[in-house]
Amino acid sequence: MSCEQATAQTLRDSGHRLTPQRLMILTAVRHAGGHISATDILAQVKESYPFVDASTVYRTLAVLKDVRLVSETNMGGGESRYEWIETVRHHHLVCRLCDRVTQLDHRYVGDLGAGVLNDYGFEPDLDHFAILGVCADCRADSEK
């Protein structure tokens, strides 16, 4: 079974129809090789299907987020970025001075989720997010 077939089955299993537009949007996100904006997804899909509009892209991304195939993350640049959720969860440290992105292992966030669940009875969705701050190199430069 191809990756598109497996993804299509996941959508069907969750009660969602698989339209050609959804499949093109899903393929754009899945094969982006990382983070991609809705604007970039729309431009890519329009190359094959010029009649798709932005609302279709955003509605489809919302469905894909609901079934936890795609994550939405604010990387500090204004427009949210979308990424295919792989089996290995990861997060990002984003330097607000130089825009460097460093991958953060899920184990740091897993402890946070367990603490929130234990203390508040609230189970957070911590599939993917970014923590904004200042990287070690920029901190070192500012101390010179």
N, C-alpha and C positions, 0 to 999 in steps of 0.2 A: 504494500500500500504506500503510495507516495505521500509526501508531507501535506500536499493540498487535499488529498483524499481523507487523510486522518483529521485534518482541521475541519473539513466539510462535515465529517461525521460528528465531531464534537459539537458543531453548531446545530446539526439536526437533533442530536441527543438532548440538547438544551431547549428544544422546541422552536428554534429559529429556522426560517427558510434560507436556503442558499441561493441568492440571486447572482447573476453574472457580475453586477456591480460590487456586491459584497466580496465575491471571490477575488476580483481584481484588487480591491482595497486590502483584503487580507494578505494576498500575495505580495503586495507592495511593502507592507509592514514586515511580514515574515522574512523577506529576502533583502531588507534594507541593510542588514549587517550591523545594526545598532539603532541609535535613536533617529527618528524621522518626524518632521512636523506634518500637521494636517495639510498645510499649504503644499509641501513637497509631495505628499501622497496624492493630492488632487491633481497636481501637474503631471505626475507619472501616469495616473489612471486616464487622464484626458488624452494622452498620446494614443491610447488604444480605443477609448470610448469618449469622444468629445462632448457627449450629451450629459455626462455626470456633473452634478453640482456640489458645492461645498456642503450643503445641508445633508446630502447623502453620505458624504465622507464622515461628517461628525456623528450622524445617527449610527452609522456602521461601527465607528470607533467606540461609541457608547455600548453597543451590543457586545463587541469583542471584549471590552473591559468587564462587562457584567458576567460574562462566562469565563473570565480570567485567562483569556488567551493573549491579551495585550495589556500593558501597563501604561499609565499616563504619568509623566513626571515633569515638574517645573524645574528646569535646569538653571533658572536664574536669568534667562534671556528674554523673558516676556511671553513667548509662545510655548505652549506645552509641547513636549516631545513624546512620541509613542515608541514602544519597543515590544517586540515579541517576547513573551515570557517563556524562558527556557526552563528546563527542569531544575537548574541550579540558579537559585535566587541571588541577586546581587544589587548593590546600591552604589551611590556615587558621592564622593566628596568633591564639591565644585568651588574652586577658588574665585572669589568675587573680584579679585584684582587682576589676575592673569587669565582667568577662564579655564585653567587646567582642570581636567576631570580625572580623578583617581577612583578606581573601583574599590568598594568597601565590601568585605565578606559579610554574608548574611548572619553569621554567628553573633556579631555585635548587635544587630537589630533583633535577632531571635530572643536574646535576653530581655530586651526592652518589651517586646510583645508579651513574654511570659510574666513580667512584672506588672504590666497594665492589666492583664487578665486576672492575675492573682489579687491585686489591690482594688480594682474597680469592677471586676466581673465583666469587663468589656473586651471582646476579642477583636483586636485591630487587624486590618488588612495591610500587611507590611510586605507586599510583593516586590515593590521597587520604588525607591525615592531618592532624592538628592538632599544632601546636607550642605548648605552654603557656609563658607567661612574663608579663612586665609591660609594658604598652603605654607609649608615649611620654608620654601625658597623665598616667597614674598615676605614672610615674617623676618627672615634673616636679612633680606635687603633693606627692610625698614629699620633694622637695628644698627645698620652701618653708619 
